[in-house]
Amino acid sequence: MNVVILAAGMGKRMQSALPKVLHTIAGKPMLVHVIETAKLLHDNQHANICVVYGHGGEQVPLALTLALPDLKLAFAKQEPQLGTGHAVAQAIPYWDDAVPTLILYGDVPLTRASSLQRLVEAAEHNQLAILTAHMDDPSGLGRIIRVDGKITRIVEQKDANEDERAVTEINTGIMVAPTKHLKKWLSNLSNKNAQGEYYLTDIVASAVADGITITSAQPDAIWETLGVNSKIQLAELERIHQKNIALKLLEQGVTLLDPARIDVRGELSCGQDVSIDVGCVFEGKVVLADGVKIGAHCVIKNAQIGAQSEIKPFCHIEEALVGELAQIGPYARLRPGTNLAEGVHIGNFVEVKNSQIAAHSKANHLAYLGDATIGSRVNIGAGTITCNYDGVNKFRTVIEDDAFIGSDSQLIAPVTVGKGATLGAGTTLSKDAPEGKLTVSRARQVTLEGWQRPVKIKK
């Protein structure tokens, strides 16, 4: 199948230098949503996809190359921009005449593959198939004009008379056409209309004249046909999309404390008995195993959380692995390269980066653990810092099993704390601490006799 995606529009109402189709829904450009949906059609795994771009120059091809590096796409530039019919014609050099052509829009991001599949099936046997929908208020949209139940033409709002404007069946713009005929119809388009543009919709009259049967299909929901022309509409579709994601999670058995207050900007996989509180954001690929509890207002990106673990409110987790039965937060930050084993506790205002922490170790408050390898059953006291950076290079700290790190300690890497060792509170460790022994590094405490607190001098 040939697929043409129109993505050349300026989108003036977006008030942005970014091409309209590159604005995001769920963290992904609208145009990428459309392309990925087209690829889901069961007979479309080897689709010939051409993106027609224009406004914003090369931003659209560059963005798609970065977002979909493994997908071969064709690009056609529409310049000047003379209407939808003219835009589709720019893709003609990339078409295979032996297969039909599906026309999609880069600013209509939520169309389901199931609806498109019905449209493709309606176009079998060399027919022209149009995705239509009934709207209570069709203002501004092209109307489907039928005679004796058969589609005879599409009339745009500005060209419609009073009777035609009363029609509630609208043209979504999405259609499937026999390619050889489509080429001919496009070549015969005229711009003698209120807009002075070459309307794609005028091919319907050409199909009628050529005796081609015109069929239609309807989407599962009206929001599948909604396009974006402003930030208001973008926000509305974002909430529709997030609501659909939330409903799927609920159907899978996930507990959402408020389905209206969750944002999934990627792929979220959940096991049984997962609970997610309000205001959470999930980005990239996130896996929550059985029994995981996510507290309010957490941001989790490209991470795996093990079974029965609890992420308390206001935690930030990115590119990290959290083992089973862990307790994280509140207000903890797990940065890339963090790997926590079973039963690890990371408490409030603790930051972990590029570190491995073995089973049942704890850092319950106010610590920074960077570039560290920490064994089992280690206790990290409040205010502990692994000093991993000398201003140029980073070095590793090793803390072996059963060590106890006293509060307000600084471990200047590279350094090793031996198995079962204890660091006294306030220690600055610059040499290895032997296993099983107490190591202390602090100034001797002194009390000065006869000292008096200063008093304020009267002026």
N, C-alpha and C positions, 0 to 999 in steps of 0.2 A: 504494500500500500504506500502511496505517496502521502506525506503529511506536510501541509503548509501551515506555519504558525505566524500570524501577523503580529509584528512587534515593533512597528516603526513609529507609532504615535508619540507626540510630544508630551501630552498630559499636562497642559498648562495649569489646570486646577490643582495639580499636586504641589505647585509652588516649590519645585525642586530642580536642581541641575541634573539629578540622576534620572535616566530614562525610566518612564513609568513602569515598564515591565520588570525592572530590577528592584522595585520596592518589595519588601518581604511580607509573606504570610507565614507565621510559625517559624521565623528565622530563615526562611528560604525564599529566594526570588520567585515572584509569581510565575515568571516564564519557566522556571525549572519545574514547578508544580505541573504545568501544562505538558511539558515534555515527558515527565515521568508517567503521567497518566496515559499519554499516547502509547508509551512503551508497554503498558499493561494489557492492551488489547490482545486477546489470545492468538490472533493470526498476524500480529504486528511486531513480532520479535526482530524482524529485519526491515523495519520501516525505513523508507527514504525520507528523512525529516529535513525540511528546509525552513530556516528561520528568516523571515523578511524583516530587516531592521532599517532604521533611518535616523531618527532623532538620537542625539548623543554620540554620533560617530561610531567608533569601534568599541565603545564600552560594552555593548551587548555581546558581540562575539568573544571578547576577552573574558567577560564574566562567566559565560557558559563554558568556555574552555577550562577555566579554573574549577567551576562547580561540577562539571561532568567530563573529567579528563579522559574517560574510557569510552565515551560515546562519540561516534562519528556523525557530525552534523554538517549540513550545507548551509551557506549563508548567501542571501541576496540582498543588496542594498536598494532601497526605494528612494530615489532622489531625482526630481522633486516628489513630494507626496501628493498624489492626485486622486486619492480615494481607495476604497477597499478592492474594487475590481482591478485597478492599476497595480495595487500591492500584490495581489495573488498572481498576476501575470509575470511579476519579476522572478517567480520560482519556476516558470515553465522549462527552462533549460535543464532542470534537475529531475524532471518527471519521467516515469516509465509509463508509456501509453497502455501497457497491457494490464495495469492494475488501476483501481479507482483512486481518487484523491480526496483526502479528508482535510477540511479547512477549520483551523482552530484559531483562538485569539490569546495572545500572551497576557492580556489583562483580565481574563476570565479564568481564575485559577482553581475553582472548586468543582468543576465538572467531573463526575464519576466515570470510571471506565465502563461500568455496567450500562450507563446511559449511552455512551458512545458506541458500545457494542450493539445495542439495539438499533442505533442509527445506521451502522455499517450493514447490519442484516436487512434493514429496510431498503438499502440501496442495491441489493442483489439484482442480478439480471439487467444490468446497465441502466438503472434508474437513478434519478436525482432525488436524494433524501435530505430533508431539512429538519433540524431539531427545533421544534416550536414549543411554546408554552402559553398558558392562559394566565393573564394577570388582571387583578381588579383595577389597577391603574396603569395602563400601558403608555402613558404620556411619554413622548420623545422617542418611542421605539417603532420600528417598522412593523406594519400590520400584514398578516397573512390573509389574502383575499381568496375566497373559495367560491366556486360556482358548482352547484349540485354536489357539494362535498369535496370537490377536487380543487387542489391548489392551482390557481391560474396566474397569480403574480404576487409580488410583495411591494407595498407602497410605503415610502418613508413618511415620517410624521409631517415634514415640511411640505411634502407634495400631496398629502392626503386631503380629500374633501371631508365634509362633516359626517357622512355615512361611514366612510372608511375609518375615520378616527374613532368611531363608536365600536369598532371591532376590538375584541379583547385578546384574540390569539395573536401572539407576537413572534417575530423572527428573532431567534437567538444569534443568528449569523453563522452558527456551526452547521456545516453540511458536508455531504459526501456526493461527489459527482463522477460520472464516467469521464475519464481523462481526455480522450480524443474529442468528445463533444465540448468539454469545458474549455479546451484551447480555442475552439471555433467561437464559442459564445463570448469569451473574453476579447477576442479580436474585433467583435462587432459592437462592443459597448460604446455608448455615447455619453457625453457629459452635459447634455441639454436638460438640466434640472435645477432646482433651487440652490443647490450647493455648488454647481459647476464641477462636479466630481464624477468619476467613473464608478458607479455603484455595482458591487458584486451582486446585489439582489436583482438586477435587471436580467441576469441569466435565466431567471425563472420564465420570463416571457419568451425568451429564445428557446427554452426547452419545450414549452407548449407549442410553439410554432414548428418545432422539429418532430413533434409527436412523441417526445420522451415522457414516460410516466413520472409524475412527481409524487413522492410519498413523504411521510413525516413520521417522526418518533418524538416522544415526550420524555423529559428527564424525570428522575425519581423525586426530585424536590426543586422548587423554583429557585432556591439559592444557588443551585448548580449553574444557572445561566447568568448570574449577576456579575457585571464587570466593575472595574475600579477606575474612576475618573477623579477622585479626590481623596484626601487623607481621611475624611469622614467615612467614605465608602470602604476604604482600606481597613479602618478600625472595625467597621461593622462585619466585614468578612472574616477578619481575625477572630472575632468572638464567635461567629458561626462555626468556624473551623475548630476552635478550641472546645466548643460545646460538643461537637461531634466526637472529638477525641475522648472527652470526659465520659460521654455516654458509652463508648466502646469499653473503656476501663471499668465502668460500673457493671456492664454486662459480663465482664470477665471475673467479677467478684471483688474488685478493688474497692476499698472504702475511701470515698472522697468526702471530707468534712463539708466542703462546699464545691459542687461541680462547676460553679461559675468562676471560681478563683483558683485555676490551675493553668499553667502554660507549658505546653510540650513543644519544643522546637527541635524536633529530631525524632528519635525512636525510643519509646519507653516500654520496656518489657517487665511485667510484674508476675510474681508467683502468687500462691494462695495467701489469703489473709493479710494482704498488704494494706496499710493505712497511710493516707497522705492528708496532712492538714492544709490549711488555707495558704494561698500566696506563694506556692512553690513553683520554681521554674526548672524544667529539665531540658538540657541542651545536648545535641549529639546523640550518642548511643548510651543509654542508661539501663542497667539491669538491676532490679530489686528482687531479691530472692524471697522465699516464703517467710511470712511473719514480720517483714520489715516495717518499721514505723518511721515516717518522715514528719518531723515537726514543722511548725508554721514558718513560712518565709525562708525556706532553704533554696539554694541554687546549686544544682548538681549537673555536672557536665562530663560526658564520656567516662562514666564510672560504674563500678559494680559493688553492690552492697550485699553482704552475705546474710544468710538466714537468721532471723530473730534479732537482728541488729536494730538499734534505735539511733536515729539521727535527730538530735534535739533542735529546737528552733534556732533560726538565724545562722546556719552553717553554710559554708561555701566549700564545695568538693569538686575538684577538677582532675581528670585523668588519674584517678586513684582506685585502689582495690581495698575494700574493707571486708574483713573476714566475718565469720559467724559470731553472734552474741556480743558484738562490739557495742560500746556506748560512746557516742560522739557528740560533743557540744554541751550546752548551747554556745554559740558564737565561736565555733572552731573553724579553722581553715586547713583543708587538706589540699596541697598543691600537687602538680604533676610529679609522678614517680613515687608517690606514697603507696606503701603496701603494708597493710595492717593484718595481723593474723587473728586467730580466734580470741575473743574475750578482751581485746585491747580497749582501754579507756583513754579517750582524748577529751579533755575537759574544756571549760570556758577560756577563751582567748589563748588557745594553744594553736600554733602554726607548725605544720609538718610539711617538709619538702624533700623529695628525692631520698626518702628514708624507708628502711624496712624495720618494722617493729614486730617482734615475735610474740607468742601467745601470752596473754594475761599480764602484759606490762601496762603501766599507767603513767600518764602525764596529765594530771587533773586540772592544772590551772597555770596560765601566764607563763608559757614556755615557747621557745623556738627550737625546733629540732630539724636541722637541715643537713643533708648529705651524711646521714648517720645510719649505722647498722646496730640495732638494739636487740638484745636477746630476750629471753622469757623472764617473766616475773620481776621485771625491773621497775623501780619506782623513781619517777622523775619529779623532783620537788619544784615548787612554785618559783618562777623567776629564772629557771635554768635556761642557758643559751649554749648551743653548739656554735662556736666561733669558726665557721667553715670558710671564710673568705678573707684573704689578706690584701684585698684591693686589686689583685690581678688574677690569682688562681684560687680554686676551691679545693678543699681537702676534706678527708673523711674522718668521722669520729666513730669509734667502735666501743659499745658498752655491752659487756658480756652478761650471761644469765645471772639473775638474783642480785645484781648490783643495786645499790641505793644511792641516789644522787641527792644530796641535801639542797635545800632551797637557796636560791640566789647564787648558783654555781655557774662558772663559765668554763667551758671545755674548749681549749684552743687546739684545733685540729692541725696536723694529724696527731691523734692521741687515742690511747686504748685504756678503758677501765676494765680491770680483770674481773673474773667471775667471783661473785659474792663480795666484791669490794664495796666500801662505803666512802663517800665524799662528804666531809663535814660542810655544814651550811656556810655559804660565802666563799667557797673555795674557787680559786682560779687555777685550773689544772693545765699546765703546759708540758708535763711529762707523764708518761704512762703511770697509772695507779695499779699497784700489784693486787692480785686476787686475794680476797679474804681479809684485807687489812683496811684500817681507817687511814685515809689521807686527808690532811687538812692544810690549807694554805690561806692564812689570814694574819693580819697584824695583831700583835699582842694587845689585849685590852688593858687600858690604863685609866685609873681614877685620879684626878688631880686634886689634892687637898688644898683648901684655901681659895679655890676658884669661886668667883661670884658672877652671877649673871649681870650683864650690862644693864644700866638704867637709862632712860631717856633724859638727855640734857635739857633743862629748861632754858628757853630763850628769853 
